[in-house]
Amino acid sequence: MGRTSVDVRVYGAGIVGAACAYFLARAGAEVEVVDSGAPGGGATGAGMGHLVVVEDSPERLTLTSRSLALWRDLLSWIECEALPCGTLWLAENEAEFAHCRAMGDRLADAEVQAELLDERALREAEPALRPGLPGALRVPADWSIYAPKAAARLLETPGIRLRRGDAREWRAEANEPPSVFALGDRTPDLFPDLPIRPRRGHLAIADRRPGLVFHQLVELGYLSRAHASDEASISFNVQPRASGQVLIGSTRDYAGFDSATSRATLAEMCRLAARWVPALADFPIVRAWAGFRPDTADHHPFIGRHASGAWIAAGHEGLGITLAPVTGHLIADLVLGREPIVDPSPYRLDREPTHA
Ligand SMILES: Cc1cc2nc3c(=O)[nH]c(=O)nc-3n(C[C@H](O)[C@H](O)[C@H](O)COP(=O)(O)OP(=O)(O)OC[C@H]3O[C@@H](n4cnc5c(N)ncnc54)[C@H](O)[C@@H]3O)c2cc1C
């Protein structure tokens, strides 16, 4: 590839665009990244930054576990407030605890380490949780990061230059150099045939209290609400931050691009958090916001070539931070004609937009 001109242009400097640019540049391409706003200022800046292996479909298990392996390499040199906190999937009753066991078996089959904690082991691991919970599944190799910082670090890779501009400048008839579109929930502005819609999520950050919780704590019901239902929902999901603050999540609903926070929803989300971690009941909330997960009908991303010739990497719903490295690697493989890191067919753009 040439040294002075642009070999590949990437539109969108969120975590997905940054990862696409990084893997292309690492392969020797000169990459220009174009964004109309600040890098990481879209969904990437609104998310929780939980890097998590998810096993609720074979595709998601493959994609998330491959991506976590790539993240581990990146986190050896990227400074982005990363915390190797692991995840505790919390059961509320014996039926859910049995589900945790089955989940652990599926993770073990995929060579992802996981251990079942009974009631006592759970209390030792997380004394702030309410007593009487039957147990949890611990996945120690998950992380939390501050994603906008990770995107900024990736974009500093030699071979990448950043430019302020609008993706609508692109013309399909002059598709040179090859262009990758990582526009998240704004993808349909340019490609109206790609059904990506904003799925709103509220988060709140509580004051510093180092040592209150140690793992990313997620109630087991979170996954079914995220991936098997389109109903509005609130799930318990709490994250210890490297700063000592506690990030409290999260909600899901479809409200167009209305980013106004609802006081009632936030109050309910915080009440739910305090039901799991009682000490959170009198914790000052220092900031709350709502952002948009770029969602597709089956909640799997679009990664591949559009009929116009453009390359697309978008629609990662609530897993875009987790999935950025595997997406970036796969895009680089496809654009450069290399063997793909994973089978791209489940993510092709012309799949039937069925519900999960
Ligand atoms: C509440 C919440 C919690 C979340 N928690 C997690 C989590 O714990 N773990 C996880 O893995 N994921 C999480 N996510 C999901 C994650 O944040 C997203 O999937 C991910 O950030 C999507 O990244 P992206 O780069 O595709 O999109 P974005 O970050 O939105 O980036 C798109 C970029 O494109 C630019 N752009 C748009 N239109 C144009 C245009 N016309 N011209 C030029 N540039 C343009 C934007 O300025 C933006 O910078 C969460 C999301 C939310 C809302």
The ligand as a Gaussian input file, in Angstrom:
#p B3LYP/6-31G(d) Opt

LIG

0 1
 C      -26.372000       3.019000      28.193000
 C      -25.433000       2.220000      27.347000
 C      -24.632000       1.250000      27.947000
 C      -23.754000       0.512000      27.170000
 N      -22.924000      -0.375000      27.792000
 C      -22.050000      -1.111000      27.054000
 C      -21.172000      -2.007000      27.684000
 O      -21.101000      -2.097000      28.908000
 N      -20.369000      -2.779000      26.888000
 C      -20.383000      -2.697000      25.527000
 O      -19.668000      -3.461000      24.888000
 N      -21.198000      -1.809000      24.894000
 C      -22.028000      -1.030000      25.625000
 N      -22.882000      -0.149000      25.015000
 C      -22.965000      -0.146000      23.547000
 C      -21.836000       0.632000      22.942000
 O      -21.692000       1.890000      23.584000
 C      -22.099000       0.819000      21.431000
 O      -22.482000      -0.405000      20.839000
 C      -20.833000       1.303000      20.750000
 O      -20.302000       2.422000      21.420000
 C      -21.105000       1.638000      19.288000
 O      -19.913000       2.192000      18.790000
 P      -19.859000       2.802000      17.333000
 O      -18.451000       3.205000      17.097000
 O      -20.508000       1.849000      16.389000
 O      -20.849000       4.050000      17.395000
 P      -20.611000       5.529000      17.981000
 O      -19.799000       5.504000      19.224000
 O      -21.943000       6.167000      18.048000
 O      -19.723000       6.209000      16.870000
 C      -20.251000       6.640000      15.637000
 C      -19.473000       7.875000      15.214000
 O      -19.955000       8.258000      13.926000
 C      -19.976000       9.675000      13.885000
 N      -20.934000      10.089000      12.866000
 C      -22.266000       9.866000      12.827000
 N      -22.783000      10.394000      11.695000
 C      -21.761000      10.946000      11.020000
 C      -21.647000      11.622000       9.770000
 N      -22.709000      11.849000       8.975000
 N      -20.429000      12.024000       9.352000
 C      -19.335000      11.823000      10.126000
 N      -19.367000      11.184000      11.305000
 C      -20.574000      10.759000      11.749000
 C      -20.390000      10.090000      15.281000
 O      -19.974000      11.437000      15.547000
 C      -19.686000       9.061000      16.153000
 O      -18.424000       9.529000      16.615000
 C      -23.722000       0.678000      25.772000
 C      -24.499000       1.676000      25.175000
 C      -25.336000       2.461000      25.955000
 C      -26.140000       3.544000      25.301000

